[in-house]
Every structure is written in C-alpha cells, then in structure tokens.
Amino acid sequence: MIKTIFKKFIRKKAWGTHKKAITQVLIPRCRRDGVPEYGRFTYKDIERIIFQTESNIRELMSYFKNLDNIGNYMMQYAGLIYLAIYRALKDENIDSTYAMNLIGDIQWQYRMNSNGLFPILDPLRLKLAKFRAKSPIDFLGKRLEDALKYPYTEPGYKAKLYKDKDVYCMNLYSCTVFDFYKQFGQEEITLFRRTWCTYDFAVAEYLVEGGKYEREHTLSDGDEVCDMKFFIGK
C-alpha cells in the first residue's frame, strides 16, 4: 500500500516537472528547426502538445511494467514520458530528427529543474560525496557509486564499476529504460539511442568539473555491453 502511494507520487512529480520543461524548451524554438518562416511554438501549441502527451502516457501504460524497485520504476516511467512527448510532437507534423533533438533538450531541462527525486536528500548526498572524496577523480568515483545505489540499481540495471588508473569504467549489461523501448520499433530505439544514450556525455561534466565520457559499444546498437568510461579531461 505504501509503495503504491509512493509510485503515484513519483508519477505525479515526474510529469509535473516534465510539463514545465516542455514549456521552457519549446517556447523559444521554431516549429521547424532553424526555419522561423514557419513561426515559433506558441502557448496554444504547447498546451495542445501537453494534452496529447497526457493521452499518450495513458495509452503507453499498457506497456509499462509495475517494477518493484523504486529507482527502476522512476527511470522507466521517465522513459515512457519521453516517448509520449515524442509522439505528441510527431502529431504536430514535426520532423522526427528535430523532435528527437527537442526530446534531448527536454530531458536535460528536466534534470536541471528536478534537483533529484528528493530535493532535500539528493543535495545532502552530493555534499556527503564531496566530504568523503580526497580528490576530484575520487569525487567522480563517489558520485558514480552513489548512482549505482540509486536509481541505477538491480534488477533493472546490471553494472560493474571499477577504476583503471585515472579512469572509472562502468560496464552496463542491462538497462530498464532500454527494455521498455525494445517493445516498440526501430524508430523508438533510435529515439532512445539519440537521447538516453547521449545523455552521459553531458552528465560527465555535471558530475565533476572537467568531467568527460567515452564509450565504444552500447546496448542500443545491439552490443552486449555499454562500456562507459568517465574521467577528468586535461
């Protein structure tokens, strides 16, 4: 009962913060990428997109698994929201490439707005990591360790984190959000690859000053692992 109520809270909070991010990202943009002759998104356009997104969320819930792990649940529900927004943008006759770019920007704006699921607890966790760390690279490692404790936890995520000289290597063998997108077609997998799979390049800079990210393989390309590397650039 308590977990059911908490999941309802997660859905409500996630969607509320995403609605704000949609407006922030779309209001200064052209309806077509770099073509102002077609006008810019108006508040009426955005209201219509949000309304259609809400309808899409309800439709997509039939594909959503009621995951027991709260971190896994939160991540997969966010994935559902982005697919719902993408489909709403496509209903506005927005080019798929541009729509995917907008989803990536909405995803990042959501990160900037949300300050974590728990606005008090998450900043405290960040301060604790700074206190425990002996150097910037150590601080990076602490943040990655914390992420694997929540929300990137088993069973939805299977990962191995280890340090190789001044590089933190994280091998990811399963991803609960990718599992959700795999239920659909190639277009949805491409959306996942162009948003979620590029997210970590910016996250590396967000985790620590000078943070960098590299990888050669990724699950969404059909590989068996995402061989992620986090380090501090010189």
N, C-alpha and C positions, 0 to 999 in steps of 0.2 A: 504493500500500500504506500509506504513512504517513498520507495523507489519510483513508483508510478507517478506520484505527485511531483517528484524531483525531475523526472523526464519531461513532464508537462511544462515545468518551469524552464527547462533548457530550451525546449521548442519555442516557447513564447519569447524568451530573452534573445535567442538567436535570430528569430525572424524580425523582432523589433529593431535590433541593431543593423540587420541587413537592409531593412527598408530605408533607414537613414543613409546608409552607404550608397544605395541605389540613387537616391536623390543627389547626394554630394557628387557622385561621379558623372551622372548624366546631365545635370543642369548646365554645365559649361560646354558641353560637347555638341558637335554637329550630328544631325541624323545620319549622314553618310560621312565616312571617315575623310576628314580634310576637305569636304565639299560644302562650304557654307551656303551655296546657292539653294540647297535643299532645306535650309533652316536648321535651327538648333532644337534640342529637346525642350519642350515646354512643360509646365507643371501638369497640364492636362495629359500630355503624352506619358509622363511618369506615373500619374495616378492610374492610367489605363494599364501600363506595364505591371505595376504593383498588384492591381486587381487580377490580372491574368496570371501572374506568378502565384498568387494565393490559390487560384483554381488549379494550377499545375501541381502545386505542393500536395493538395488533397488527392489528386489523381495518382501521383507518384508514390503515395504512402502504401499502396498495394505492393510495391516492390521493396519497401523498406523493412528490414529485419529488426525486430524489437530486441536489440542486443542488450545483454545483461550488464556488461561493463559500461560504466557511465562515460568514460573517456572515448571508447569506441563508438558509443551511441551518439555523443556530441559531434564527433568528426564525420560520421556517416550522414547525420542529419544535415550538417553544413553542405556536404556534397550534394544531397538531394535539393537543397535550396538553390545552389548554383545551376543545377540542371534545369530547375523550374524557371529561374530568371532567364537563362539562355533561350529556352523555348518561347518565353514571352517576348523576348527581343526579336526572335525569328518571326513571330506572328506580326511584328511591326514592319516586316519586309527588310530587316537589317541584314546586311551581308554576313555570312557565317564567320568569316575571318575577323571582321570588325566586332561582331558580337562576342567572340571569344576573347578578343583584346579587352573589351569592356568588362567581361566577367573577371578577368585577371585583375583589373583595376578595382573592381568592387570587392574582390576577395581581400586585396591589400588594405583598402579603406576600412573594411570591417575589422581587420587586425588592429589598425590604428585606433578605431573607435571603441573596441570592446574592452581593452585592458585586461583580457583574460575573462574566464567564466566567473571568477570571484574577484571583483575589483579591489578587495582588501587583501585577500590571501595571496594572490599572484604577485603583487608588488613586494610583499614580505618575502616571498620565496626568492625573488630576484635579489633583494638586499642580503638575504642569507647566503646566496651563492657568492656574492661579492665579498662577504666577510670571510667565507671559507677558502676562497681562492688565494693562491700565493703569487699568481702572475696572470696576465691576460689570457694566455693559452690554457692555463688551469681553470680560469673562469669560464672559458668556452666549453671545456670539458664538463664542468659542473652543470652548466645550462643544458647540455645535451643529455646528461644523466637524468636531470630532472624531467626533461621532456619524455624520456622513456619510462618514467614512473607515472606520468600523466601528461597528456592524454594518449601518447603512443605506446599503449600497453598491450600485453597479450590478453585475450587470444587473437584479437583482430590484427594486431601488429606483431610480427616476429622479427627481431632485430638483434644484431650483435655489434656492440660498440667497443672499440679498442684504440689504443694510441700507437702510432708508428712515427717515432721521432717527434716532430712538432706538428703532426697531422692527426686529427681524430677521424678514424674510419668508422663508418656506420653502414653495415650491410643489412639491408631491409629485404626480408624474404616474403612478407605478406603485408598487404595494406587494405584495411577495411573499406576505405573510400573507393579504391580501385575495384574491389569486389562488387561494390554497388554498381559502378559504371559498366562493368563487364556484362551485366544483364541486358544491356542495350546493344546498339550497333556501333559501327566504326566511327560514325560522327561523334557519338558520345565519348568514345575512348580518345578521340582526337582532342575533344574539349578538355578531358581530364589531363592529357599529356601537356597541353598548351597552357594550363592554369596551375593545377596542383603540382605537376612535375617541374615547373619552372619557379615555383614559389620559394624553394630553398635557396636560390641564388640571392634573393633579397633578404631572406631570413638570416643568412650568414652575417650580413652587415648589421642586421638588427640585434643579433645575439651579442656581438662584441665589436668594438671599433676596429676597423680594418679586416673584418671577417670575410673570408672567401669560401666558395663552394665549387666543387668539381665532381663529375661522375662520367663514367664511360658507358654504363649499362643501366637500364631501367625496366621495371616490370611492364610498363605500358607499351614498350617496344617489343614485348614478347620474351624479354630476358628473364632469367631465373632469380635475379637479384638487382636491387638498386645499390650500386657500390659507391656510396656517398662519401665524400671527403671534405672535412671542414678544417680550415686553417686560417692563420692571420697573414695577410699579404704584406710584403715589404715595400 
